[in-house]
Amino acid sequence: MNIAGLQKSSLLDYPSKIAAVIFTLGCNFRCPYCHNPNLITAVSSKKLIDETAVFDFLYSRKGKLDAVVISGGEPTLQSDLICIFEKIKNLGFLTKLDTNGTNPDILQKLINQKLVDYVAMDIKAPIEKYDKVVGRDVDLGAVKKSVEIIKNSGLNYEFRTTVVRSLLSIKDFEDIAEFICGAKNYYLQKFVSSVTLDANFSSEKTYTDEEFEKIKNILQKKITNVFVR
């Protein structure tokens, strides 16, 4: 696996658990507001983290960490992802996958083999705006399939959207609500100015707290629990 980063301890990435986060290299989206542009394209192999060193660390943290999150980039692009999840589960950790939902077959295999305990899927936009927001042609059928797989998985899960005002109108959230109708948990993530893939987005804005409440009210007509991060 191409491992580009390791966060040794996090209280935010797995609900109510202490987790390590493995960041994989490579993504098939080019979201202009991406906060991890260093994870999108190839870097020198000297900058990658040795897989053996990562598992040595995880072994040393048995009984101290609760969970391991595999994030990215887009983890399902890694050819050995299932094998890595198997190794993590064999160490006794809970596991979480962060994904953009473009590889439903891998997602289904992880669920069928009971290798993942929690799934977080990014919902980038209403379906009709996906290509524009992520900067790539998207297999929308695959994204829709992943949503249904997750909703019917029986696992703990969340859908989430990073909210950039210039890309997503309040009306767009009516369409997102229809897209993931019946979902249990949906998180609105406030965009925070930072390093971004497209430098023009480094100072982009999100909505006010009052506007987020309006968006929540729209979403709660179709989604069980809606939260703002």
C-alpha positions as CSV (number, residue, x, y, z in Angstrom):
1,M,0.0,0.0,0.0
2,N,1.2,3.5,-0.8
3,I,1.1,5.2,2.6
4,A,1.7,8.9,2.5
5,G,0.9,9.8,6.1
6,L,0.2,8.4,9.6
7,Q,-1.6,10.2,12.4
8,K,-0.7,8.2,15.4
9,S,-3.6,9.4,17.6
10,S,-7.0,11.1,16.9
11,L,-10.1,11.7,18.9
12,L,-12.1,13.0,15.9
13,D,-11.9,10.4,13.1
14,Y,-13.7,7.5,14.7
15,P,-16.7,8.5,16.9
16,S,-16.0,7.9,20.6
17,K,-12.8,6.0,19.9
18,I,-9.1,6.7,20.0
19,A,-7.8,6.0,16.5
20,A,-4.8,6.0,14.3
21,V,-5.3,7.3,10.8
22,I,-3.5,5.9,7.8
23,F,-3.5,8.3,4.7
24,T,-3.1,6.6,1.3
25,L,-1.6,8.3,-1.7
26,G,-3.7,9.0,-4.8
27,C,-7.2,10.3,-5.6
28,N,-9.4,10.1,-8.6
29,F,-11.1,13.4,-7.8
30,R,-9.7,16.9,-8.1
31,C,-11.9,18.9,-5.7
32,P,-10.5,22.5,-5.8
33,Y,-11.0,23.0,-2.1
34,C,-9.2,19.8,-1.1
35,H,-7.1,20.3,2.1
36,N,-4.8,17.4,1.3
37,P,-3.4,18.2,-2.1
38,N,-0.2,16.4,-1.2
39,L,-2.1,13.1,-1.2
40,I,-3.6,13.4,-4.7
41,T,-0.7,12.6,-7.1
42,A,2.5,10.6,-7.0
43,V,5.4,11.6,-4.9
44,S,8.9,10.2,-4.5
45,S,8.9,6.7,-3.0
46,K,11.3,8.1,-0.4
47,K,8.5,10.2,1.0
48,L,6.2,7.2,1.5
49,I,5.9,5.5,4.8
50,D,7.1,1.9,5.1
51,E,4.1,-0.4,5.6
52,T,6.1,-2.6,8.0
53,A,6.9,0.4,10.1
54,V,3.2,1.3,10.3
55,F,2.2,-2.2,11.4
56,D,5.1,-2.3,13.9
57,F,3.6,0.9,15.4
58,L,0.1,-0.5,15.4
59,Y,1.3,-3.7,17.1
60,S,2.9,-1.6,19.8
61,R,-0.4,0.3,20.4
62,K,-2.6,-2.8,21.0
63,G,-4.7,-2.1,24.0
64,K,-4.0,1.7,23.8
65,L,-5.7,2.5,20.5
66,D,-9.3,1.4,19.8
67,A,-9.4,1.8,16.0
68,V,-7.6,2.4,12.8
69,V,-9.0,4.6,10.1
70,I,-7.9,4.3,6.4
71,S,-8.3,7.6,4.7
72,G,-6.8,9.4,1.7
73,G,-6.7,10.4,-1.0
74,E,-9.0,7.6,-2.0
75,P,-8.2,4.3,-0.3
76,T,-10.1,2.1,-2.6
77,L,-7.6,2.9,-5.4
78,Q,-5.1,0.7,-3.4
79,S,-4.9,-2.8,-4.9
80,D,-4.1,-4.4,-1.5
81,L,-6.7,-2.5,0.5
82,I,-8.6,-5.7,1.5
83,C,-5.4,-7.4,2.6
84,I,-4.4,-4.3,4.7
85,F,-7.8,-4.4,6.4
86,E,-7.4,-8.1,7.2
87,K,-4.1,-7.4,8.9
88,I,-5.5,-4.6,10.9
89,K,-8.5,-6.7,12.1
90,N,-6.1,-9.5,13.0
91,L,-4.5,-7.1,15.4
92,G,-7.9,-6.6,17.1
93,F,-8.7,-3.0,16.1
94,L,-12.0,-1.6,15.0
95,T,-11.7,-0.3,11.5
96,K,-13.1,2.7,9.6
97,L,-13.0,3.5,5.9
98,D,-13.2,7.0,4.5
99,T,-14.2,6.9,0.8
100,N,-15.6,9.0,-2.0
101,G,-17.8,6.0,-3.1
102,T,-16.4,5.5,-6.5
103,N,-15.5,1.8,-6.0
104,P,-18.7,0.1,-4.7
105,D,-17.3,-3.4,-5.5
106,I,-14.4,-3.0,-3.0
107,L,-16.8,-1.5,-0.5
108,Q,-19.1,-4.4,-0.8
109,K,-16.2,-6.9,-0.4
110,L,-15.0,-5.2,2.8
111,I,-18.5,-5.3,4.2
112,N,-19.2,-8.9,3.2
113,Q,-15.9,-10.1,4.7
114,K,-16.6,-8.1,7.9
115,L,-13.4,-6.2,7.6
116,V,-14.9,-2.7,8.2
117,D,-16.8,-1.5,11.2
118,Y,-17.6,2.1,10.2
119,V,-17.8,3.8,6.8
120,A,-17.7,7.5,6.1
121,M,-18.6,8.5,2.6
122,D,-18.1,12.0,1.2
123,I,-21.1,13.4,-0.7
124,K,-19.6,16.1,-2.8
125,A,-22.7,17.6,-4.4
126,P,-26.1,16.8,-5.8
127,I,-25.7,14.2,-8.5
128,E,-26.2,16.7,-11.4
129,K,-23.3,18.8,-10.1
130,Y,-20.8,16.1,-9.2
131,D,-18.5,16.4,-12.2
132,K,-18.3,20.2,-11.8
133,V,-17.5,20.1,-8.1
134,V,-14.9,17.3,-8.2
135,G,-13.2,18.3,-11.4
136,R,-13.5,15.0,-13.1
137,D,-16.0,12.9,-15.0
138,V,-17.7,10.6,-12.4
139,D,-19.4,7.3,-12.7
140,L,-22.5,8.5,-11.0
141,G,-24.0,4.9,-11.0
142,A,-21.1,3.8,-8.9
143,V,-21.6,6.6,-6.4
144,K,-25.3,5.9,-6.1
145,K,-24.6,2.2,-5.6
146,S,-22.2,3.0,-2.8
147,V,-24.8,5.1,-1.1
148,E,-27.3,2.2,-1.2
149,I,-24.7,-0.3,-0.1
150,I,-23.8,1.8,3.0
151,K,-27.4,2.5,3.9
152,N,-28.2,-1.2,3.8
153,S,-25.0,-2.5,5.4
154,G,-26.1,-2.7,9.0
155,L,-22.8,-0.9,9.9
156,N,-22.3,2.4,11.7
157,Y,-21.9,5.0,9.0
158,E,-22.0,8.6,8.1
159,F,-22.3,10.7,4.9
160,R,-20.7,14.1,5.0
161,T,-20.2,17.2,2.8
162,T,-17.6,19.9,3.0
163,V,-19.6,23.0,2.4
164,V,-18.1,25.6,0.2
165,R,-20.5,28.4,-0.4
166,S,-19.5,29.2,-4.1
167,L,-20.0,25.5,-5.1
168,L,-23.1,24.5,-3.2
169,S,-26.3,26.6,-2.9
170,I,-28.8,26.2,-0.2
171,K,-31.2,24.8,-2.9
172,D,-28.5,22.1,-3.7
173,F,-29.1,20.6,-0.2
174,E,-32.7,19.8,-1.2
175,D,-31.3,17.6,-4.0
176,I,-28.7,16.1,-1.7
177,A,-31.5,15.2,0.8
178,E,-33.3,13.3,-2.0
179,F,-30.0,11.7,-3.1
180,I,-29.3,10.1,0.4
181,C,-32.9,10.0,1.5
182,G,-33.3,7.7,4.5
183,A,-29.7,8.0,5.7
184,K,-29.1,7.8,9.4
185,N,-26.3,10.3,9.9
186,Y,-25.2,13.2,7.7
187,Y,-22.5,15.8,8.7
188,L,-22.2,19.2,7.2
189,Q,-18.5,20.2,7.5
190,K,-17.7,23.9,7.5
191,F,-15.1,24.8,5.0
192,V,-12.1,26.4,6.8
193,S,-9.6,28.5,4.8
194,S,-6.4,26.6,4.4
195,V,-4.0,25.2,1.9
196,T,-6.1,24.0,-1.1
197,L,-5.5,22.2,-4.3
198,D,-6.7,25.3,-6.2
199,A,-5.0,28.3,-4.5
200,N,-8.0,30.4,-5.5
201,F,-10.1,28.4,-3.0
202,S,-7.7,29.1,-0.1
203,S,-9.8,32.0,1.1
204,E,-13.3,30.6,0.1
205,K,-16.2,31.1,2.5
206,T,-18.8,28.8,3.9
207,Y,-22.3,29.7,5.2
208,T,-23.2,31.5,8.5
209,D,-24.5,29.6,11.5
210,E,-28.0,30.9,10.8
211,E,-27.8,29.6,7.2
212,F,-26.5,26.2,8.4
213,E,-29.6,26.0,10.6
214,K,-31.7,26.6,7.5
215,I,-29.8,23.9,5.6
216,K,-30.3,21.5,8.5
217,N,-34.0,22.1,8.5
218,I,-34.1,21.2,4.8
219,L,-32.1,18.0,5.3
220,Q,-34.0,16.8,8.3
221,K,-37.1,16.3,6.3
222,K,-35.3,13.3,4.6
223,I,-32.4,12.3,6.9
224,T,-32.6,11.1,10.4
225,N,-29.7,12.9,12.0
226,V,-28.0,16.0,10.7
227,F,-25.0,17.6,12.3
228,V,-22.7,20.5,11.7
229,R,-19.0,20.2,12.3
